[in-house]
Amino acid sequence: MNNNLPLNERRPLRPYTSYNLYFTLEKERLLQEKGEGYAANPPSAENIDTNQFSRPEQFRHLILPKDWYIVNAERKKLRDNKKKRPPPHGVLSFLELTKLVSEGWRNVDKETKRFCDGLAAQELKRYKKNVENFVSRHGEDAAKHVYRKRRKTNGGGKRRNH
């Protein structure tokens, strides 16, 4: 696998889907309405997304980092800065959040769907170009995904002690 390579030389990560992008926007909308999320701890001025007017109406007021739609951008910054993951917001449980967002996705308006589809297509195009560059530098074998074996569970979600 390519984990031995420096972070900037690893195989590109697959981009977010339309639903992933919508989930991110909707999560931030829900959190920022309650005074949490990036509104509570905004990125520096040079790292704020200035393309808010290209977003659908209900998401234009959100404070987002300029790379909010790029997979693992936040984690790469955290690794580079050697910072720990920020603490959870505690406003919504993941289950509540998932239910709210999935319900919203089922009833999403055309403008939002078109925005998410367009951004996902743009990121997929960028990803394919990055994979081509990666293959040209490291070869076809380095670009193949290595699947890890899953650990067996005892049916209750707990790991077995072996």
C-alpha positions in Angstrom: 0.0 0.0 0.0 1.2 3.6 -0.4 1.1 4.6 3.3 4.9 4.6 3.3 4.9 7.5 0.9 4.9 11.1 2.2 1.3 12.5 2.6 1.5 14.7 -0.5 2.6 11.6 -2.6 -0.1 9.2 -1.5 -2.8 7.9 -3.9 -5.5 10.6 -4.3 -8.7 10.0 -2.2 -12.0 9.6 -3.9 -14.0 12.8 -4.0 -17.3 13.4 -2.1 -20.5 12.3 -3.8 -23.5 14.7 -4.2 -25.0 13.3 -0.9 -21.7 13.8 1.0 -21.5 17.4 -0.1 -25.2 18.0 0.9 -24.5 16.3 4.2 -21.6 18.7 4.9 -23.7 21.7 4.0 -26.7 20.6 5.9 -24.7 19.6 9.0 -23.0 23.1 9.1 -26.4 24.8 8.6 -27.9 22.9 11.5 -24.8 23.5 13.7 -24.4 27.2 12.8 -28.1 27.8 13.6 -27.3 26.6 17.1 -24.1 28.7 17.3 -21.7 25.8 16.7 -19.7 24.5 13.8 -17.4 26.9 11.9 -19.5 29.9 13.1 -18.2 29.2 16.7 -14.6 28.6 15.6 -14.3 30.2 12.1 -11.3 29.6 9.9 -8.8 32.4 9.4 -9.9 35.1 6.9 -7.7 33.8 4.1 -9.1 30.3 4.5 -12.9 31.2 4.4 -14.8 30.2 1.3 -15.6 33.4 -0.7 -17.8 31.6 -3.2 -20.9 31.6 -1.0 -23.0 33.3 -3.7 -22.6 30.2 -5.9 -24.2 28.1 -3.2 -27.9 27.5 -3.0 -29.9 30.2 -1.1 -30.3 28.4 2.2 -26.5 27.8 2.5 -25.1 31.2 1.4 -24.9 32.6 4.9 -22.7 29.7 6.2 -19.1 30.2 7.2 -17.1 27.4 5.6 -13.4 26.9 4.9 -12.4 27.4 1.3 -11.7 23.7 0.8 -14.8 22.4 2.5 -15.7 20.1 -0.4 -12.3 18.4 -0.7 -11.9 15.0 0.9 -9.7 15.0 4.0 -8.6 18.6 3.6 -9.3 19.2 7.4 -7.4 16.0 8.4 -4.4 16.9 6.2 -4.2 20.3 7.9 -4.5 18.7 11.4 -1.7 16.2 10.5 0.5 18.9 9.1 0.0 21.1 12.2 0.3 18.2 14.6 -3.0 19.2 16.2 -5.5 16.9 17.7 -9.0 16.4 16.3 -11.4 19.1 17.5 -13.8 18.0 20.2 -17.3 17.0 19.1 -20.0 19.7 19.1 -22.4 17.9 21.4 -25.4 19.6 19.8 -26.7 16.7 17.8 -26.0 13.0 18.0 -24.8 11.4 14.8 -28.0 9.4 14.6 -30.1 12.6 14.9 -27.9 14.3 12.4 -28.2 11.4 9.9 -32.0 11.3 10.2 -32.3 15.0 9.6 -29.9 15.2 6.7 -31.3 12.0 4.9 -34.9 13.4 5.2 -33.7 16.7 3.7 -31.9 14.8 0.9 -35.1 12.9 0.0 -36.9 16.3 -0.3 -34.1 18.4 -1.7 -34.9 21.3 -4.0 -33.6 21.3 -7.6 -31.2 24.2 -7.1 -29.4 22.4 -4.2 -29.4 19.0 -6.1 -27.9 20.7 -9.2 -25.3 22.5 -7.1 -24.2 19.3 -5.3 -24.2 17.3 -8.5 -22.1 19.9 -10.3 -19.6 20.2 -7.5 -19.3 16.4 -7.2 -18.7 16.1 -11.0 -16.1 18.9 -10.9 -14.3 17.1 -8.0 -14.5 13.7 -9.8 -12.9 15.3 -12.8 -10.1 16.7 -10.6 -9.7 13.3 -8.9 -9.3 11.4 -12.2 -6.6 13.9 -13.3 -4.8 13.5 -10.0 -5.0 9.6 -10.3 -3.5 9.9 -13.8 -0.6 12.0 -12.5 -0.1 9.6 -9.6 0.0 6.6 -11.9 2.5 8.3 -14.2 4.8 9.0 -11.2 4.4 5.8 -9.2 3.2 3.2 -11.7 -0.1 1.2 -12.0 0.6 -1.1 -9.0 0.9 1.9 -6.6 -2.5 3.1 -7.7 -4.4 -0.1 -6.9 -6.4 -0.1 -3.7 -5.4 -2.6 -1.1 -8.3 -4.0 0.8 -7.8 -4.7 4.5 -9.3 -7.8 6.1 -12.1 -6.9 8.4 -11.9 -8.0 12.0 -14.5 -10.6 12.9 -17.1 -9.7 15.5 -19.2 -11.8 17.7 -22.4 -10.6 16.2 -23.0 -7.8 18.8 -20.5 -5.5 17.3 -17.8 -6.3 19.8 -14.5 -7.6 18.7 -13.4 -11.0 19.6 -10.3 -11.4 21.7 -7.9 -13.6 19.8 
